[in-house]
């Protein structure tokens, strides 16, 4: 029984407290912080309700027809005076009128209670009636109101604030069929306007039109809060900040199309240049040794993706390996500068003069409205054959066989014999002369046969010694080459192969191209090895076993050919 009475008392108390705490909405008030206002400048609409209502009770969407609606903040206050509980909810919305005229803020209804409508006068910006001291305003300007397609427009927005900034957001300008991008960092300064000091925040945007014709740039907008000058009470839940919004004026720009007679890549800019460099720089280069040619393209006022491809016209006497491409963009004095750097590693294949033609890139000068071109100079090089490769073509005329020498020697006594026969009819000493000629011929032939036999024996002994010295399975350098190929180590394979070949052939080799003239190796095997060595980023080489097999087969063929040549012996001295 006592417990039932206790539950009843608690329920009645809860109902009484709830009734006291509950108060119906009886009044809704709407006010503006100033009237008249200026076009493109913000004012504050405050809606006050004498009750605690939900945040969704007020929606400023009905005001979008005549104003740009900024952020809305909600604050609440609760107080108790003489035992009476009172609550208050305040909605603060920032509105921006975009054109001058007479406007009407309609009644605002919350919980069935409506406010009185407000008549608002909007003045032209900069008019004589605009005598108010602005807390915040935005100025915007472009570097040109007439541009060509894809020519970037520099848009500078400057925000003026007469009070300390609490928080805020600068919204970029908007434009259809155009790309808007912020460039550089914000700049801060101070400036006096009509005797009042303003803090100025400057931000630069780059607007690149993608379609010709008229271009409308909707101004940048600022939404934020500034501190007011009044003191804030510690007993109040309302802050001492004031919401502010402002929008810059709309700017119209005319975008001209690409000229009808234009050919090639379209690159509108104020200045374009291209430079080239060679590494290493030296007077003469060697066949098989790589050199690097780099090109740097610089353009003012464009984005990196607008730069064209760099494709030099290299001669067919070199092998070309692309050495990477880099792009960069930076800002200098508020101007965007883009750069592209492309490098090529080239390997000469033939000795003699090497000429790389000049590179020409067309572009359109937006200042003069005329076509222009950026070009490099012609590069002339001198390519020499390596020392070991110079003697190859000159050995052929000197390599006259003993048979040819014997035939030449034999032809001489034959001619002498004919002349002696003619002289015999005229002179009587023919027998003595022919005997002398036969004797000399016999001595010469005997000497040549002895000399050829000695040379062949010495060469055979030397070859045997060399083969014994360079047996593949016992040669340390050959085993290093075999291990490098099995591991697909390109650099180690090249170094060990050149060292082993220097010992095997008793001569030095400066490059794989030079060595290929002494070995019957497929060009594709050496090409993949050189590409891995000279082309950065391509470090994968998987043809080690194939290269090892081809070199070994080439050496075995060389041994068999040399052995068959020794079995043939000396050629005949006379053809009978």
PyMOL commands that set and color helices and strands:
alter all, ss='L'
color gray80, all
select helices_A, chain A and resi 2-21+55-57+60-63+304-306+387-398+402-424+430-469+472-474+476-486+490-505+512-515+523-534+544-568
alter helices_A, ss='H'
color red, helices_A
select strands_A, chain A and resi 28-32+37-38+42-49+67-81+84-97+101-105+109-110+113-114+118-123+136-142+146-148+152-161+165-171+178-193+196-209+213-217+221-227+241-247+251-256+268-269+272-279+284-286+290-300+318-332+335-348+352-356+360-365+370-375+379-384
alter strands_A, ss='S'
color yellow, strands_A
deselect
rebuild
show_as cartoon
